Structure formats: C-alpha cells, structure tokens
C-alpha cells in the first residue's frame, strides 16, 4: 500500500511539474501575443490618424493575434486545471501517509 502511495505521489508530482512548466510557457506566449496585439493597436490608431498603412494587413494581424491569444488562454486554463487537480491529489496522498504514520505509531505503542 505504501509503495503504491509513493508511486501515486511521484506520478502526481510529475504531473504538477509538467503543468507548471506548461503554465510558464503559456505565460510567455501570452506576453508575446499581447505585444503583437499592442503593436496592432498602435498601427490601427495610426490608420485612424490618417497615416497610410495596409488596413487589410492590420486586420489580419489583429485577427491572428486574437486567435492565438484564445488558444493560449484555453491551454492555460487546462494547465491550471491539471495543476489544481494534481495539488488536490497530492493533498490526499499526504493525508493517507499521515494516517499510515499514525497507524504505525499505534502499533508500535501496542508492542
């Protein structure tokens, strides 16, 4: 039982670390896309101010940035969900290990 619990703990720890890694990657992608979106907004403002730029290109850039931002947000939400699930599992395993330790202490006291 203890071996299985340790294995589960290691597996959940690995999942939590992978989820954290994914969250960090997604944060970086969000940052890049936010920069692109800001650039597109500035370009849009320049167009409104009367400067000549290809309006179609600006629209395409904004659409592209928004699509990628939505994908990243979806991925981030998934990773956060996985991380939360892993944390709950780790908490459960910790409680099981504490209970196992208490049982062992009672058995030692009986002897």
Secondary structure, 3 states (H helix, E strand, C coil): CHHHHHHHHHHHHHHHHHHHHHHHHHHHHHHHHHHHHHHHHHHHHHHHCCCCCCHHHHHHHHHHHHHHHHHHHHHHHHHHHHHHHHHHHHHHHHHHHHHHHHHHHHHHHHC
